[in-house]
């Protein structure tokens, strides 16, 4: 009888389907079982710090994965993403703010040589680190700044972003500007969610002045800015108003040369039926005037 070689490597155990059944995990508790195949092309490396982030919503994690898989130059604005996914602009905008707050996105507004304001978006696959010629290098930690007290519920205040631009009047006049400020200051009487700071009013007043300059009454501007607001809390009411002032800006009124006002004849009493009608001279009305 041959002697068994105890130093030889044991043969690999054959796969037992029962041990890898999708419905069984560790100790048969029903956890996930991975059936992985190594990717050779068309793949994106995602860190577990993102995939298993404890504070990001599932939508934010999914958007971060999608954005990191896109080539440089691909559009990742709210409109482009809402056209690609069914969640809608409100939820996608909130998810992008989450990624920005946790360092996975950096968005800045820049003015091009032609004067157009564009948004530059940088996707960070590992926040807090940046690529250098010698490889990844930790960023220098900024000196901590004193933070304001947390709001009710313990949620820290969000970082304020610049408001969107608003239309600018062609010929601003003091009376129109005063009327515009009055419209904006009175919005909170219609809806207390539209409380604006003095800085917000200064930013939005030129936009309202442009509407007044184009012949829209102040009452109509007030109604347009307050009509159809969402029922949910308004996180940035000034930004919402800036968007409405820009997106719904009416066109300029067509030019009409001034001429003589239309002639309005005096009222006359018909000689036959005694009904009133307008005519340059007394006589009969149209119903009593014989034809032919």
For each residue, the residues with C-beta under 8 A, 3 or more apart:
1:
2:
3:
4:
5: 8
6:
7:
8: 5
9:
10:
11:
12:
13: 16
14:
15: 19 20
16: 13 19 20
17: 20 21
18: 21 24
19: 15 16 24
20: 15 16 17 24 33 35
21: 17 18 24 33
22: 33 35
23: 30
24: 18 19 20 21 28 29 30 33
25: 28 29 30 31 32 33
26: 29 31
27:
28: 24 25
29: 24 25 26
30: 23 24 25
31: 25 26
32: 25
33: 20 21 22 24 25
34:
35: 20 22
36:
37:
38:
39: 42 43
40:
41:
42: 39
43: 39
44: 65 68 69
45: 125
46: 50 51 65 68 125
47: 50 51 125 126
48: 51 52
49: 52 53 126
50: 46 47 53 56 61 64 65 104 125
51: 46 47 48 61 65
52: 48 49
53: 49 50 56 61 102
54:
55: 102
56: 50 53 60 61 64 98 99 102
57: 60 61 95 98
58: 61 62
59: 62 63 87 91 92 95
60: 56 57 63 64 95 96 98 99
61: 50 51 53 56 57 58 64 65
62: 58 59 65 66
63: 59 60 66 67 81 92 95 96 99
64: 50 56 60 61 67 68 99 104 105 123
65: 44 46 50 51 61 62 68 69
66: 62 63 69 70 81
67: 63 64 70 76 99 105 123
68: 44 46 64 65 123 125
69: 44 65 66
70: 66 67 74 76
71: 74
72:
73:
74: 70 71
75: 80
76: 67 70 80 81 121 123
77: 80 81 119 121
78: 81 82 89 92 93 96
79: 82 83 89
80: 75 76 77 83 84
81: 63 66 76 77 78 84 85 92 96
82: 78 79 85 87 88 89 92
83: 79 80
84: 80 81
85: 81 82 92
86:
87: 59 82 91 92 95
88: 82 91 92
89: 78 79 82 92 93
90: 93 94 230 232
91: 59 87 88 94 95
92: 59 63 78 81 82 85 87 88 89 95 96
93: 78 89 90 96 97
94: 90 91 97 98
95: 57 59 60 63 87 91 92 98 99
96: 60 63 78 81 92 93 99 100 105 107
97: 93 94 100 101 158
98: 56 57 60 94 95 101 102
99: 56 60 63 64 67 95 96 102 104 105
100: 96 97 103 104 105 106 107
101: 97 98 158 159
102: 53 55 56 98 99 127
103: 100 106 124 127 128
104: 50 64 99 100 123 124 125 127
105: 64 67 96 99 100 121 122 123 124
106: 100 103 121 122 124
107: 96 100 119 120 121 122
108: 119 120
109: 117 118 119 120 162
110: 117 118 119 120
111: 115 116 117 118
112: 115 116 117 118
113:
114:
115: 111 112
116: 111 112
117: 109 110 111 112 165
118: 109 110 111 112
119: 77 107 108 109 110
120: 107 108 109 110
121: 76 77 105 106 107
122: 105 106 107
123: 64 67 68 76 104 105
124: 103 104 105 106 127
125: 45 46 47 50 68 104
126: 47 49 129 136
127: 102 103 104 124
128: 103 138 139
129: 126 136 137 138 139
130: 136 137 139
131: 135 136 137
132: 135 136 137
133:
134: 137
135: 131 132
136: 126 129 130 131 132
137: 129 130 131 132 134
138: 128 129
139: 128 129 130
140:
141:
142: 145
143:
144:
145: 142
146:
147: 156
148: 157
149:
150: 153 154 155 156 157
151: 154 155 156 157
152: 155
153: 150
154: 150 151
155: 150 151 152
156: 147 150 151
157: 148 150 151
158: 97 101 235
159: 101
160:
161: 236 239
162: 109
163: 166 200 203 204 236 238 239 242
164: 239 242 243 246
165: 117 242 246
166: 163 203 204 206 207 210 242 245 246
167: 206 207 210 211 245 246 249
168: 206 207 210
169: 172 176 206 209 210 213
170: 210 213
171: 213
172: 169 176 177 206 209 213
173: 176 177
174: 177 178
175: 178 179
176: 169 172 173 179 180 209 212 213
177: 172 173 174 180 181 205 206 209
178: 174 175 181 182
179: 175 176 182 183 208 209 212 218
180: 176 177 183 184 205 206 208 209 212
181: 177 178 184 185 201 205
182: 178 179 185 186 218
183: 179 180 186 187 208 218 221 222 225
184: 180 181 187 196 200 201 204 205 208 241
185: 181 182 188 196 201
186: 182 183 189 190 222
187: 183 184 190 191 194 196 222 225 226 241
188: 185 191 192 194 195 196
189: 186
190: 186 187 194 222 226
191: 187 188 194 226 229
192: 188 195
193: 229 233 234 237
194: 187 188 190 191 225 226 229 234 237 241
195: 188 192 237
196: 184 185 187 188 200 201 204 237 238 241
197: 200 201 238
198: 201 202
199: 202 203
200: 163 184 196 197 203 204 237 238
201: 181 184 185 196 197 198 204 205
202: 198 199 205
203: 163 166 199 200 206 238 242
204: 163 166 184 196 200 201 207 208 238 241 242 245
205: 177 180 181 184 201 202 208 209
206: 166 167 168 169 172 177 180 203 209 210
207: 166 167 168 204 210 211 242 245 246
208: 179 180 183 184 204 205 211 212 221 245
209: 169 172 176 177 179 180 205 206 212 213
210: 166 167 168 169 170 206 207 213 214 245 249
211: 167 207 208 214 216 221 245 249 250
212: 176 179 180 208 209 215 216 218 221
213: 169 170 171 172 176 209 210
214: 210 211 249 250 251 252 253
215: 212 250 253
216: 211 212 220 221 250
217: 220 221
218: 179 182 183 212 221 222
219: 222 223
220: 216 217 223 224
221: 183 208 211 212 216 217 218 224 225
222: 183 186 187 190 218 219 225 226
223: 219 220 226 227
224: 220 221 227 244 248
225: 183 187 194 221 222 241 244 245
226: 187 190 191 194 222 223 229
227: 223 224
228:
229: 191 193 194 226 234 240
230: 90 234
231:
232: 90
233: 193
234: 193 194 229 230 237 240
235: 158
236: 161 163 239 240
237: 193 194 195 196 200 234 240 241
238: 163 196 197 200 203 204 241 242
239: 161 163 164 236 242 243
240: 229 234 236 237 243 244
241: 184 187 194 196 204 225 237 238 244 245
242: 163 164 165 166 203 204 207 238 239 245 246
243: 164 239 240 246 247
244: 224 225 240 241 247 248
245: 166 167 204 207 208 210 211 225 241 242 248 249
246: 164 165 166 167 207 242 243 249
247: 243 244
248: 224 244 245
249: 167 210 211 214 245 246
250: 211 214 215 216
251: 214
252: 214
253: 214 215
254:
255:
256:
257:
258:
259:
260:
261:
262:
263:
264: 278
265: 268 278 279 280
266: 278 279 280
267: 276 277 278
268: 265 276 277 278 279 281 282 283
269: 274 275 276 282
270: 273 274 275 276 277 283 284 285 287 288
271: 282 283 284 288
272: 284 285 288
273: 270 285 287 288
274: 269 270
275: 269 270 285 287
276: 267 268 269 270
277: 267 268 270 285 286
278: 264 265 266 267 268
279: 265 266 268 282 283
280: 265 266
281: 268
282: 268 269 271 279
283: 268 270 271 279 289
284: 270 271 272 288 289
285: 270 272 273 275 277 288 289
286: 277 289
287: 270 273 275
288: 270 271 272 273 284 285
289: 283 284 285 286
290:
291:
292:
